[in-house]
Amino acid sequence: MNKEQHAMIVYTEVERKIDFYYKLQKIATHHELTITSENVTTARTKFTLNQVLDVSYRPFSSEAGILYLHTNQGVIPFNIHSNPQTFIDTFRSFK
């Protein structure tokens, strides 16, 4: 297996904060979810492929959905705005 082969998908995290005037602020940041033949890497965590059991996807509109990373530490959702099929296929080719 080629270690250089990988897939990447951009996901969005939305942080909600109350500002000085008690107004709700929503701050969206974009991060990369990357898979290689050895790891799945998020903005916060790196999992080995042995720790990741499966990847699934649930669309909720024509342009957005949730990618679920099923790990031995629980299911982690990622808000995505692109087709995840290449990412899922790459993951399954490594398993």
All heavy atoms as an XYZ file, in Angstrom:
788
protein
N       0.830     -1.181      0.000
C       0.000      0.000      0.000
C       0.879      1.251      0.000
O       1.868      1.324      0.687
C      -0.890     -0.002      1.243
C      -2.287      0.439      0.937
S      -3.367      0.280      2.380
C      -3.819     -1.411      2.248
N       0.495      2.242     -0.748
C       1.269      3.469     -0.882
C       0.953      4.413      0.277
O      -0.175      4.832      0.460
C       0.907      4.124     -2.220
C       1.704      5.365     -2.483
O       2.519      5.787     -1.676
N       1.457      5.962     -3.631
N       1.979      4.773      1.067
C       1.768      5.672      2.205
C       1.374      7.077      1.766
O       0.796      7.831      2.529
C       3.031      5.760      3.064
C       3.247      4.594      3.959
C       4.403      4.888      4.886
C       4.561      3.757      5.869
N       5.596      4.039      6.853
N       1.703      7.440      0.522
C       1.404      8.782      0.035
C      -0.067      8.935     -0.344
O      -0.556     10.035     -0.445
C       2.284      9.112     -1.169
C       3.771      8.943     -0.926
C       4.277      9.731      0.274
O       3.909     10.898      0.426
O       5.042      9.152      1.068
N      -0.743      7.820     -0.580
C      -2.139      7.874     -0.979
C      -2.992      8.316      0.205
O      -2.848      7.818      1.311
C      -2.597      6.504     -1.468
C      -4.008      6.496     -1.998
C      -4.405      5.111     -2.458
O      -3.751      4.133     -2.151
N      -5.502      5.027     -3.177
N      -3.858      9.300     -0.032
C      -4.714      9.777      1.029
C      -5.933     10.489      0.444
O      -6.002     10.716     -0.760
C      -3.946     10.713      1.959
C      -3.578     12.020      1.323
N      -2.488     12.157      0.509
C      -4.167     13.237      1.379
C      -2.431     13.411      0.085
N      -3.434     14.083      0.591
N      -6.854     10.826      1.331
C      -8.019     11.624      0.948
C      -8.226     12.677      2.019
O      -7.837     12.505      3.170
C      -9.255     10.742      0.813
N      -8.847     13.781      1.618
C      -9.081     14.881      2.534
C     -10.458     15.461      2.258
O     -10.897     15.511      1.105
C      -7.999     15.951      2.331
C      -8.053     17.113      3.300
S      -9.110     18.480      2.797
C      -8.403     18.964      1.260
N     -11.139     15.870      3.323
C     -12.415     16.552      3.186
C     -12.448     17.689      4.204
O     -11.875     17.569      5.292
C     -13.601     15.573      3.354
C     -14.890     16.197      2.879
C     -13.711     15.072      4.787
C     -15.989     15.186      2.620
N     -13.056     18.785      3.836
C     -13.145     19.948      4.722
C     -14.429     19.839      5.538
O     -15.492     19.525      4.999
C     -13.134     21.261      3.907
C     -13.366     22.468      4.809
C     -11.819     21.405      3.159
N     -14.303     20.082      6.843
C     -15.484     20.107      7.706
C     -15.553     21.436      8.448
O     -14.573     22.166      8.543
C     -15.501     18.923      8.677
C     -14.424     18.902      9.734
C     -14.645     19.429     10.998
C     -13.180     18.331      9.478
C     -13.655     19.389     11.976
C     -12.189     18.284     10.446
C     -12.444     18.819     11.690
O     -11.472     18.779     12.656
N     -16.753     21.744      8.941
C     -17.002     23.019      9.607
C     -17.367     22.780     11.061
O     -18.193     21.913     11.357
C     -18.158     23.770      8.912
O     -17.846     23.919      7.536
C     -18.389     25.136      9.533
N     -16.743     23.540     11.949
C     -17.124     23.547     13.363
C     -17.760     24.899     13.651
O     -17.242     25.933     13.233
C     -15.906     23.374     14.270
C     -15.351     21.989     14.306
C     -14.214     21.853     15.309
O     -13.703     22.873     15.821
O     -13.839     20.709     15.574
N     -18.885     24.890     14.365
C     -19.549     26.128     14.736
C     -19.467     26.266     16.254
O     -19.938     25.411     16.991
C     -21.020     26.151     14.263
C     -21.699     27.440     14.719
C     -21.099     26.013     12.760
N     -18.858     27.351     16.685
C     -18.736     27.642     18.113
C     -19.730     28.742     18.452
O     -19.828     29.745     17.746
C     -17.311     28.100     18.436
C     -17.078     28.354     19.894
C     -15.653     28.811     20.178
O     -14.842     28.885     19.234
O     -15.364     29.095     21.345
N     -20.471     28.539     19.515
C     -21.452     29.536     19.945
C     -20.933     30.231     21.198
O     -20.546     29.578     22.149
C     -22.784     28.861     20.222
C     -23.425     28.344     18.960
C     -24.608     27.443     19.260
N     -25.265     26.985     18.061
C     -24.878     25.963     17.327
N     -23.814     25.263     17.678
N     -25.526     25.608     16.251
N     -20.947     31.565     21.159
C     -20.478     32.359     22.296
C     -21.483     33.465     22.583
O     -22.139     33.966     21.678
C     -19.124     33.009     21.998
C     -17.968     32.074     21.950
C     -16.680     32.861     21.784
C     -15.490     31.948     21.907
N     -14.223     32.690     21.848
N     -21.567     33.828     23.834
C     -22.369     34.978     24.231
C     -21.403     36.164     24.366
O     -20.433     36.099     25.107
C     -23.087     34.733     25.583
C     -23.942     33.465     25.530
C     -23.903     35.952     25.990
C     -25.107     33.532     24.578
N     -21.692     37.245     23.644
C     -20.787     38.390     23.697
C     -21.102     39.294     24.897
O     -21.964     39.005     25.725
C     -20.794     39.158     22.376
C     -22.096     39.896     22.104
O     -22.963     39.973     22.995
O     -22.240     40.405     20.976
N     -20.416     40.410     24.959
C     -20.533     41.351     26.058
C     -21.963     41.868     26.219
O     -22.410     42.171     27.320
C     -19.563     42.514     25.827
C     -19.550     43.522     26.926
C     -18.926     43.251     28.133
C     -20.175     44.750     26.768
C     -18.912     44.183     29.153
C     -20.162     45.685     27.789
C     -19.535     45.396     28.982
N     -22.703     41.962     25.111
C     -24.064     42.486     25.134
C     -25.111     41.373     25.191
O     -26.272     41.597     24.890
C     -24.303     43.381     23.911
C     -23.343     44.540     23.863
C     -22.270     44.526     22.991
C     -23.509     45.634     24.704
C     -21.374     45.597     22.954
C     -22.614     46.695     24.675
C     -21.559     46.662     23.805
O     -20.670     47.713     23.783
N     -24.684     40.182     25.583
C     -25.559     39.003     25.724
C     -26.205     38.596     24.406
O     -27.306     38.088     24.371
C     -26.629     39.225     26.801
C     -26.018     39.463     28.160
C     -25.959     40.737     28.698
C     -25.463     38.412     28.878
C     -25.368     40.966     29.939
C     -24.868     38.630     30.114
C     -24.828     39.901     30.625
O     -24.241     40.116     31.842
N     -25.509     38.829     23.326
C     -25.961     38.370     22.009
C     -25.226     37.090     21.674
O     -24.038     36.955     21.942
C     -25.671     39.409     20.932
C     -26.608     40.575     20.940
C     -26.359     41.401     19.706
C     -27.511     42.333     19.463
N     -27.334     43.054     18.205
N     -25.945     36.170     21.065
C     -25.346     34.910     20.652
C     -24.542     35.127     19.379
O     -25.056     35.627     18.382
C     -26.428     33.857     20.400
C     -25.962     32.503     19.919
C     -25.089     31.822     20.979
C     -27.139     31.626     19.557
N     -23.269     34.768     19.428
C     -22.391     34.853     18.272
C     -22.076     33.433     17.807
O     -21.756     32.581     18.623
C     -21.087     35.568     18.635
C     -21.271     36.973     19.156
C     -21.759     37.926     18.078
O     -21.338     37.832     16.929
N     -22.651     38.816     18.447
N     -22.184     33.203     16.519
C     -21.818     31.910     15.951
C     -20.563     32.104     15.103
O     -20.559     32.903     14.169
C     -22.942     31.341     15.094
C     -24.165     30.977     15.883
C     -25.230     30.389     14.998
C     -26.469     30.067     15.794
N     -27.526     29.547     14.927
N     -19.524     31.381     15.475
C     -18.243     31.498     14.781
C     -17.959     30.170     14.086
O     -17.811     29.138     14.744
C     -17.120     31.848     15.772
C     -17.459     33.145     16.497
C     -15.784     31.942     15.058
C     -16.644     33.394     17.733
N     -17.912     30.205     12.761
C     -17.659     28.985     11.977
C     -16.190     28.942     11.572
O     -15.636     29.930     11.099
C     -18.544     28.955     10.747
N     -15.568     27.790     11.798
C     -14.189     27.583     11.356
C     -14.149     26.325     10.493
O     -14.930     25.390     10.697
C     -13.217     27.428     12.549
O     -13.679     26.386     13.392
C     -13.123     28.713     13.342
N     -13.252     26.313      9.536
C     -13.124     25.188      8.616
C     -11.818     24.448      8.902
O     -10.780     25.071      9.132
C     -13.152     25.677      7.170
C     -14.394     26.445      6.847
N     -15.606     25.839      6.652
C     -14.608     27.768      6.716
C     -16.516     26.758      6.404
N     -15.929     27.950      6.439
N     -11.903     23.120      8.885
C     -10.756     22.274      9.182
C     -10.704     21.131      8.173
O     -11.678     20.851      7.486
C     -10.864     21.694     10.597
C     -11.057     22.725     11.653
N     -10.024     23.468     12.159
C     -12.178     23.140     12.282
C     -10.498     24.299     13.068
N     -11.805     24.122     13.161
N      -9.579     20.432      8.157
C      -9.413     19.296      7.255
C      -9.473     17.981      8.022
O      -8.867     17.850      9.080
C      -8.076     19.377      6.522
C      -7.993     20.511      5.549
C      -6.655     20.576      4.838
O      -5.735     19.798      5.183
O      -6.528     21.409      3.935
N     -10.197     17.039      7.464
C     -10.227     15.655      7.942
C      -9.468     14.857      6.891
O      -9.855     14.832      5.719
C     -11.673     15.174      8.065
C     -11.926     13.755      8.535
C     -11.398     13.569      9.961
C     -13.407     13.443      8.504
N      -8.341     14.270      7.290
C      -7.440     13.612      6.349
C      -7.291     12.141      6.704
O      -7.221     11.791      7.879
C      -6.052     14.280      6.395
O      -6.213     15.681      6.193
C      -5.139     13.727      5.330
N      -7.243     11.310      5.672
C      -7.016      9.880      5.881
C      -5.805      9.445      5.068
O      -5.639      9.855      3.917
C      -8.263      9.057      5.516
C      -8.051      7.599      5.874
C      -8.643      9.211      4.071
C      -9.292      6.765      5.828
N      -4.935      8.665      5.707
C      -3.805      8.038      5.035
C      -3.908      6.540      5.302
O      -4.825      6.082      5.980
C      -2.453      8.572      5.556
O      -2.297      8.165      6.919
C      -2.367     10.083      5.449
N      -2.945      5.799      4.835
C      -2.975      4.347      5.044
C      -2.733      3.975      6.499
O      -2.917      2.824      6.885
C      -1.946      3.665      4.156
O      -0.649      4.139      4.464
N      -2.349      4.946      7.326
C      -2.064      4.663      8.732
C      -2.957      5.405      9.717
O      -3.222      4.908     10.800
C      -0.603      5.005      9.041
C       0.368      4.165      8.256
C       1.812      4.585      8.474
O       2.047      5.606      9.156
O       2.687      3.890      7.957
N      -3.421      6.625      9.366
C      -4.125      7.475     10.327
C      -5.320      8.189      9.719
O      -5.371      8.415      8.509
C      -3.182      8.567     10.869
C      -2.002      8.006     11.601
O      -2.159      7.232     12.528
N      -0.812      8.394     11.170
N      -6.213      8.604     10.597
C      -7.252      9.577     10.280
C      -6.984     10.761     11.206
O      -6.930     10.610     12.425
C      -8.670      9.016     10.515
C      -9.717     10.083     10.252
C      -8.922      7.799      9.640
N      -6.803     11.941     10.614
C      -6.408     13.115     11.380
C      -7.475     14.192     11.286
O      -7.915     14.539     10.187
C      -5.069     13.674     10.866
O      -4.104     12.621     10.862
C      -4.574     14.802     11.739
N      -7.897     14.704     12.453
C      -8.821     15.833     12.528
C      -8.031     17.036     13.032
O      -6.837     16.938     13.304
C      -9.992     15.538     13.478
O      -9.521     15.571     14.824
C     -10.623     14.187     13.199
N      -8.701     18.159     13.226
C      -8.031     19.348     13.755
C      -7.604     19.138     15.198
O      -6.671     19.773     15.672
C      -8.948     20.560     13.650
N      -8.275     18.238     15.910
C      -8.009     18.038     17.326
C      -7.363     16.707     17.685
O      -6.739     16.579     18.731
C      -9.316     18.161     18.116
C     -10.013     19.482     17.922
C     -11.261     19.552     18.774
N     -12.118     20.653     18.420
C     -11.921     21.907     18.781
N     -10.871     22.234     19.477
N     -12.766     22.852     18.425
N      -7.551     15.694     16.840
C      -7.158     14.337     17.210
C      -6.592     13.585     16.017
O      -6.941     13.850     14.876
C      -8.392     13.552     17.730
O      -9.073     14.335     18.695
C      -7.998     12.249     18.358
N      -5.743     12.604     16.329
C      -5.257     11.678     15.313
C      -5.607     10.265     15.769
O      -5.322      9.880     16.896
C      -3.742     11.802     15.137
C      -3.188     10.883     14.061
C      -1.693     10.971     13.968
C      -1.319     12.155     13.118
N       0.127     12.152     12.781
N      -6.274      9.507     14.893
C      -6.644      8.127     15.161
C      -5.854      7.214     14.240
O      -5.670      7.529     13.065
C      -8.136      7.881     14.882
C      -9.071      8.682     15.733
C      -9.640      9.852     15.256
C      -9.399      8.262     17.013
C     -10.508     10.589     16.028
C     -10.269      8.990     17.797
C     -10.825     10.160     17.307
N      -5.412      6.071     14.751
C      -4.851      5.061     13.857
C      -6.020      4.379     13.155
O      -7.159      4.428     13.632
C      -4.029      4.018     14.634
O      -4.900      3.284     15.492
C      -2.904      4.665     15.431
N      -5.746      3.739     12.037
C      -6.835      3.054     11.328
C      -7.433      1.926     12.162
O      -8.598      1.594     11.989
C      -6.352      2.510      9.982
C      -6.290      3.526      8.851
C      -5.957      2.840      7.544
C      -7.573      4.311      8.719
N      -6.652      1.352     13.081
C      -7.201      0.318     13.963
C      -8.245      0.883     14.922
O      -9.113      0.163     15.392
C      -6.090     -0.360     14.767
C      -5.201     -1.199     13.882
O      -5.613     -1.678     12.833
N      -3.961     -1.381     14.305
N      -8.160      2.173     15.241
C      -9.120      2.808     16.141
C     -10.406      3.211     15.433
O     -11.411      3.466     16.081
C      -8.500      4.047     16.790
C      -7.361      3.743     17.726
C      -6.709      5.012     18.235
O      -6.243      5.834     17.456
N      -6.704      5.173     19.544
N     -10.381      3.308     14.111
C     -11.558      3.724     13.341
C     -12.242      2.477     12.799
O     -11.663      1.710     12.037
C     -11.159      4.672     12.194
C     -12.400      5.114     11.425
C     -10.414      5.878     12.742
N     -13.489      2.296     13.217
C     -14.230      1.099     12.840
C     -14.957      1.266     11.511
O     -15.044      0.326     10.721
C     -15.236      0.748     13.947
C     -14.636      0.653     15.354
C     -15.728      0.496     16.391
C     -13.623     -0.469     15.433
N     -15.497      2.463     11.264
C     -16.260      2.699     10.039
C     -16.423      4.202      9.830
O     -16.190      4.998     10.734
C     -17.634      2.031     10.113
C     -18.295      1.861      8.754
O     -17.632      2.074      7.719
O     -19.494      1.524      8.712
N     -16.861      4.554      8.625
C     -17.212      5.929      8.279
C     -18.568      5.869      7.594
O     -18.791      5.011      6.728
C     -16.167      6.557      7.323
C     -16.584      7.949      6.896
C     -14.799      6.588      7.961
N     -19.492      6.739      7.992
C     -20.796      6.786      7.337
C     -21.176      8.236      7.081
O     -20.548      9.157      7.595
C     -21.863      6.082      8.183
O     -22.013      6.713      9.433
N     -22.213      8.424      6.279
C     -22.626      9.768      5.876
C     -24.132      9.858      5.840
O     -24.811      8.932      5.391
C     -22.054     10.091      4.488
C     -22.523     11.395      3.917
C     -22.116     12.605      4.467
C     -23.375     11.428      2.816
C     -22.539     13.817      3.935
C     -23.799     12.627      2.276
C     -23.383     13.821      2.842
O     -23.807     15.015      2.319
N     -24.659     10.984      6.325
C     -26.097     11.242      6.277
C     -26.310     12.654      5.723
O     -25.988     13.629      6.390
C     -26.691     11.125      7.673
C     -28.155     11.461      7.786
C     -29.056     10.424      7.234
N     -28.918      9.204      8.021
C     -29.440      8.053      7.668
N     -30.130      7.949      6.567
N     -29.274      6.993      8.412
N     -26.843     12.768      4.496
C     -27.119     14.107      3.964
C     -28.351     14.700      4.644
O     -29.275     13.970      5.007
C     -27.390     13.848      2.481
C     -27.831     12.433      2.415
C     -27.164     11.713      3.551
N     -28.365     16.024      4.857
C     -29.572     16.643      5.388
C     -30.061     17.803      4.536
O     -31.068     18.413      4.846
C     -29.421     17.064      6.863
C     -28.319     18.027      7.157
C     -28.457     19.381      6.914
C     -27.142     17.574      7.717
C     -27.443     20.262      7.218
C     -26.123     18.458      8.028
C     -26.273     19.803      7.772
N     -29.366     18.103      3.465
C     -29.853     19.031      2.451
C     -29.102     18.712      1.163
O     -28.253     17.834      1.135
C     -29.625     20.484      2.870
O     -28.269     20.830      2.764
N     -29.408     19.457      0.115
C     -28.753     19.170     -1.166
C     -27.272     19.503     -1.145
O     -26.518     19.010     -1.968
C     -29.446     19.954     -2.279
O     -29.319     21.340     -2.031
N     -26.834     20.338     -0.203
C     -25.436     20.745     -0.207
C     -24.709     20.521      1.112
O     -23.583     20.961      1.275
C     -25.333     22.211     -0.606
C     -26.244     23.099      0.207
C     -26.409     24.465     -0.418
O     -26.797     24.536     -1.589
O     -26.162     25.441      0.296
N     -25.314     19.822      2.061
C     -24.651     19.620      3.346
C     -25.066     18.280      3.947
O     -26.083     17.703      3.578
C     -24.994     20.752      4.306
N     -24.238     17.814      4.873
C     -24.538     16.563      5.549
C     -23.583     16.358      6.705
O     -22.758     17.219      7.013
N     -23.730     15.208      7.348
C     -22.865     14.882      8.471
C     -22.125     13.591      8.159
O     -22.735     12.576      7.825
C     -23.677     14.737      9.774
C     -24.400     16.048     10.085
C     -22.756     14.350     10.932
C     -25.283     15.987     11.299
N     -20.807     13.668      8.259
C     -19.944     12.509      8.117
C     -19.670     11.989      9.521
O     -19.278     12.762     10.398
C     -18.632     12.898      7.437
C     -17.653     11.754      7.197
C     -18.083     10.963      5.974
C     -16.255     12.283      7.008
N     -19.919     10.711      9.744
C     -19.719     10.116     11.057
C     -18.478      9.237     11.035
O     -18.351      8.354     10.196
C     -20.921      9.266     11.456
C     -22.187     10.066     11.643
C     -23.126     10.146     10.624
C     -22.441     10.729     12.839
C     -24.297     10.873     10.786
C     -23.600     11.459     13.011
C     -24.521     11.528     11.981
O     -25.676     12.255     12.160
N     -17.588      9.492     11.960
C     -16.391      8.681     12.146
C     -16.670      7.771     13.344
O     -16.808      8.245     14.468
C     -15.200      9.604     12.418
C     -13.812      9.065     12.210
C     -13.601      8.649     10.756
C     -12.795     10.116     12.595
N     -16.810      6.477     13.078
C     -17.100      5.500     14.129
C     -15.767      4.993     14.676
O     -15.049      4.284     13.975
C     -17.913      4.329     13.565
C     -19.189      4.754     12.921
N     -20.392      4.696     13.573
C     -19.454      5.248     11.682
C     -21.352      5.127     12.768
N     -20.795      5.476     11.614
N     -15.443      5.378     15.914
C     -14.164      5.003     16.501
C     -14.375      4.154     17.742
O     -15.509      4.030     18.230
C     -13.340      6.250     16.901
O     -13.928      6.845     18.061
C     -13.267      7.270     15.775
N     -13.302      3.615     18.267
C     -13.401      2.852     19.507
C     -13.620      3.773     20.711
O     -13.793      3.309     21.823
C     -12.170      1.964     19.711
C     -10.881      2.744     19.801
O     -10.852      3.959     19.639
N      -9.794      2.031     20.043
N     -13.638      5.085     20.480
C     -13.911      6.067     21.535
C     -15.286      6.709     21.375
O     -15.622      7.645     22.080
C     -12.833      7.147     21.529
C     -11.454      6.592     21.782
C     -10.370      7.637     21.591
O     -10.634      8.824     21.552
N      -9.142      7.176     21.475
N     -16.077      6.215     20.422
C     -17.408      6.757     20.172
C     -17.548      7.234     18.740
O     -16.625      7.139     17.942
N     -18.729      7.763     18.436
C     -19.024      8.264     17.092
C     -18.812      9.774     17.099
O     -19.348     10.484     17.946
C     -20.463      7.917     16.671
C     -20.778      8.483     15.297
C     -20.678      6.413     16.689
N     -18.038     10.262     16.136
C     -17.705     11.687     16.059
C     -18.321     12.256     14.780
O     -18.005     11.782     13.681
C     -16.183     11.899     16.064
C     -15.587     11.224     17.299
C     -15.845     13.380     16.019
C     -14.091     11.104     17.269
N     -19.213     13.249     14.900
C     -19.840     13.837     13.707
C     -19.029     15.012     13.156
O     -18.400     15.758     13.904
C     -21.189     14.328     14.246
C     -20.904     14.683     15.672
C     -19.838     13.718     16.132
N     -19.059     15.162     11.838
C     -18.388     16.270     11.157
C     -19.369     16.879     10.157
O     -19.895     16.166      9.299
C     -17.143     15.787     10.412
C     -16.080     15.233     11.317
C     -16.036     13.883     11.603
C     -15.137     16.074     11.896
C     -15.072     13.360     12.448
C     -14.163     15.566     12.745
C     -14.134     14.210     13.028
N     -19.605     18.183     10.242
C     -20.467     18.887      9.287
C     -19.661     19.133      8.021
O     -18.618     19.799      8.072
C     -20.932     20.229      9.858
C     -21.835     20.055     11.053
O     -22.720     19.213     11.046
N     -21.600     20.840     12.089
N     -20.150     18.601      6.909
C     -19.433     18.762      5.644
C     -20.358     19.354      4.590
O     -21.583     19.269      4.696
C     -18.825     17.432      5.152
C     -19.895     16.385      4.906
C     -17.789     16.917      6.144
C     -19.375     15.141      4.233
N     -19.747     19.945      3.572
C     -20.507     20.598      2.503
C     -20.056     20.131      1.127
O     -20.156     20.883      0.159
C     -20.363     22.119      2.618
C     -20.892     22.657      3.901
N     -22.223     22.902      4.104
C     -20.274     22.951      5.067
C     -22.411     23.348      5.333
N     -21.235     23.379      5.944
N     -19.545     18.913      1.065
C     -19.134     18.351     -0.222
C     -19.390     16.845     -0.209
O     -19.650     16.258      0.842
C     -17.658     18.655     -0.496
O     -16.852     18.117      0.522
N     -19.289     16.244     -1.367
C     -19.550     14.812     -1.490
C     -18.409     14.023     -0.834
O     -17.259     14.139     -1.235
C     -19.672     14.448     -2.968
C     -20.086     13.013     -3.177
O     -19.912     12.154     -2.321
N     -20.650     12.748     -4.340
N     -18.723     13.170      0.154
C     -17.674     12.445      0.873
C     -17.331     11.086      0.271
O     -16.562     10.333      0.868
C     -18.302     12.258      2.253
C     -19.746     12.046      1.931
C     -20.023     12.987      0.791
N     -17.866     10.757     -0.899
C     -17.704      9.393     -1.420
C     -16.237      9.010     -1.616
O     -15.841      7.892     -1.289
C     -18.485      9.214     -2.721
C     -18.685      7.757     -3.079
C     -19.414      6.987     -1.974
O     -20.482      7.372     -1.529
N     -18.823      5.887     -1.520
N     -15.408      9.906     -2.111
C     -13.986      9.603     -2.295
C     -13.323      9.319     -0.955
O     -12.528      8.392     -0.828
C     -13.272     10.774     -3.004
O     -13.892     10.986     -4.269
C     -11.797     10.488     -3.202
N     -13.661     10.115      0.068
C     -13.098      9.915      1.404
C     -13.514      8.553      1.948
O     -12.683      7.790      2.460
C     -13.574     11.036      2.337
C     -12.941     10.985      3.696
C     -11.746     11.639      3.939
C     -13.534     10.288      4.729
C     -11.149     11.592      5.189
C     -12.959     10.229      5.986
C     -11.758     10.891      6.213
N     -14.791      8.206      1.821
C     -15.299      6.922      2.329
C     -14.665      5.765      1.567
O     -14.243      4.769      2.164
C     -16.839      6.886      2.244
C     -17.435      7.910      3.224
C     -17.369      5.490      2.538
C     -18.921      8.143      3.052
N     -14.578      5.883      0.249
C     -13.960      4.816     -0.557
C     -12.493      4.626     -0.194
O     -12.002      3.494     -0.129
C     -14.095      5.129     -2.049
C     -15.530      5.037     -2.544
O     -16.384      4.456     -1.836
O     -15.801      5.574     -3.638
N     -11.781      5.722      0.034
C     -10.373      5.623      0.430
C     -10.244      4.924      1.766
O      -9.398      4.040      1.941
C      -9.730      7.028      0.482
O      -9.856      7.636     -0.792
C      -8.259      6.934      0.875
N     -11.088      5.295      2.734
C     -11.066      4.635      4.037
C     -11.284      3.127      3.889
O     -10.539      2.320      4.439
C     -12.124      5.222      4.973
C     -12.315      4.416      6.220
C     -11.419      4.525      7.267
C     -13.375      3.528      6.337
C     -11.575      3.764      8.416
C     -13.535      2.764      7.476
C     -12.634      2.888      8.514
N     -12.282      2.757      3.129
C     -12.614      1.321      2.982
C     -11.528      0.566      2.217
O     -11.319     -0.619      2.468
C     -13.982      1.176      2.342
C     -15.045      1.711      3.309
C     -16.448      1.354      2.952
N     -17.321      1.814      4.026
C     -18.536      2.330      3.821
N     -19.011      2.419      2.590
N     -19.250      2.721      4.842
N     -10.802      1.251      1.344
C      -9.707      0.575      0.645
C      -8.548      0.270      1.587
O      -7.809     -0.681      1.378
C      -9.224      1.417     -0.535
O      -8.458      2.521     -0.105
N      -8.379      1.081      2.630
C      -7.327      0.851      3.608
C      -7.707     -0.215      4.635
O      -6.835     -0.809      5.257
C      -6.972      2.148      4.351
C      -6.293      3.169      3.498
C      -6.543      4.510      3.688
C      -5.390      2.804      2.505
C      -5.901      5.463      2.915
C      -4.759      3.758      1.728
C      -5.021      5.098      1.939
N      -8.989     -0.424      4.847
C      -9.431     -1.430      5.822
C      -9.492     -2.765      5.122
O      -9.304     -3.780      5.489
C     -10.799     -1.072      6.398
C     -10.800      0.156      7.284
C      -9.925      0.023      8.474
C     -10.699     -0.475      9.665
N     -10.032     -0.350     10.922
